[in-house]
Amino acid sequence: MPRVAHTLRERGKELGFSFENLKLDYGAAVTRSRQVSERHVKGVAFLMNKNKIDVIMGTVSLPGGTA
């Protein structure tokens, strides 16, 4: 969202936008991004299932404690 905010603040007039008082709601942006991410995860899971691809969920640890 910072790139969008910067564009609106710095180039808004050039792009045809006019704001008296631009307010940003980062909470709403995060909420939306989580919703979009969840939708994509579900879509990929659907495609994996549809194409009969086994998914094995788990964790891994590497020697030396780096992951």
PEWO-V182385 format. One record per residue. N is the residue number from 1. RES is the residue in one small letter. PHI is phi in radians with two decimals (NA if undefined). D_CENTER is the distance of its C-alpha to the mean C-alpha in Angstrom with 2 decimals. Layout:
# PEWO-V182385
n=N res=RES phi=PHI d_center=D_CENTER
n=N res=RES phi=PHI d_center=D_CENTER
This chain:
# PEWO-V182385
n=1 res=m phi=NA d_center=9.93
n=2 res=p phi=-1.00 d_center=13.01
n=3 res=r phi=-1.16 d_center=13.67
n=4 res=v phi=-1.10 d_center=13.79
n=5 res=a phi=-1.04 d_center=15.97
n=6 res=h phi=-1.07 d_center=18.13
n=7 res=t phi=-1.06 d_center=18.70
n=8 res=l phi=-1.14 d_center=19.69
n=9 res=r phi=-1.24 d_center=21.91
n=10 res=e phi=-1.57 d_center=23.54
n=11 res=r phi=-2.20 d_center=23.77
n=12 res=g phi=-0.93 d_center=23.46
n=13 res=k phi=-1.05 d_center=27.19
n=14 res=e phi=-1.07 d_center=27.32
n=15 res=l phi=-1.59 d_center=24.64
n=16 res=g phi=1.64 d_center=26.45
n=17 res=f phi=-1.83 d_center=24.60
n=18 res=s phi=-2.36 d_center=26.69
n=19 res=f phi=-2.24 d_center=25.76
n=20 res=e phi=-1.37 d_center=28.27
n=21 res=n phi=-2.63 d_center=25.90
n=22 res=l phi=-1.26 d_center=22.20
n=23 res=k phi=-2.07 d_center=20.36
n=24 res=l phi=-2.00 d_center=16.75
n=25 res=d phi=-2.03 d_center=15.22
n=26 res=y phi=-1.14 d_center=12.51
n=27 res=g phi=-1.05 d_center=12.81
n=28 res=a phi=-1.15 d_center=12.06
n=29 res=a phi=-1.14 d_center=8.94
n=30 res=v phi=-1.14 d_center=7.74
n=31 res=t phi=-1.02 d_center=9.31
n=32 res=r phi=-1.11 d_center=7.77
n=33 res=s phi=-1.10 d_center=4.06
n=34 res=r phi=-1.15 d_center=6.23
n=35 res=q phi=-1.13 d_center=8.25
n=36 res=v phi=-1.12 d_center=6.36
n=37 res=s phi=-1.06 d_center=5.65
n=38 res=e phi=-1.08 d_center=9.27
n=39 res=r phi=-1.10 d_center=10.54
n=40 res=h phi=-1.18 d_center=9.75
n=41 res=v phi=-1.04 d_center=11.36
n=42 res=k phi=-1.12 d_center=14.19
n=43 res=g phi=-1.14 d_center=14.67
n=44 res=v phi=-1.14 d_center=15.12
n=45 res=a phi=-1.05 d_center=17.37
n=46 res=f phi=-1.06 d_center=19.33
n=47 res=l phi=-1.15 d_center=19.94
n=48 res=m phi=-1.09 d_center=21.03
n=49 res=n phi=-1.12 d_center=23.36
n=50 res=k phi=-1.02 d_center=24.65
n=51 res=n phi=-1.66 d_center=25.58
n=52 res=k phi=0.93 d_center=27.15
n=53 res=i phi=-1.75 d_center=25.15
n=54 res=d phi=-1.30 d_center=25.65
n=55 res=v phi=-2.01 d_center=22.76
n=56 res=i phi=-1.96 d_center=24.00
n=57 res=m phi=-1.60 d_center=21.82
n=58 res=g phi=3.11 d_center=23.03
n=59 res=t phi=-2.24 d_center=22.96
n=60 res=v phi=-2.42 d_center=24.89
n=61 res=s phi=-2.27 d_center=26.76
n=62 res=l phi=-1.86 d_center=28.36
n=63 res=p phi=-0.99 d_center=31.68
n=64 res=g phi=1.61 d_center=31.52
n=65 res=g phi=1.31 d_center=28.59
n=66 res=t phi=-1.78 d_center=25.85
n=67 res=a phi=-2.22 d_center=22.93
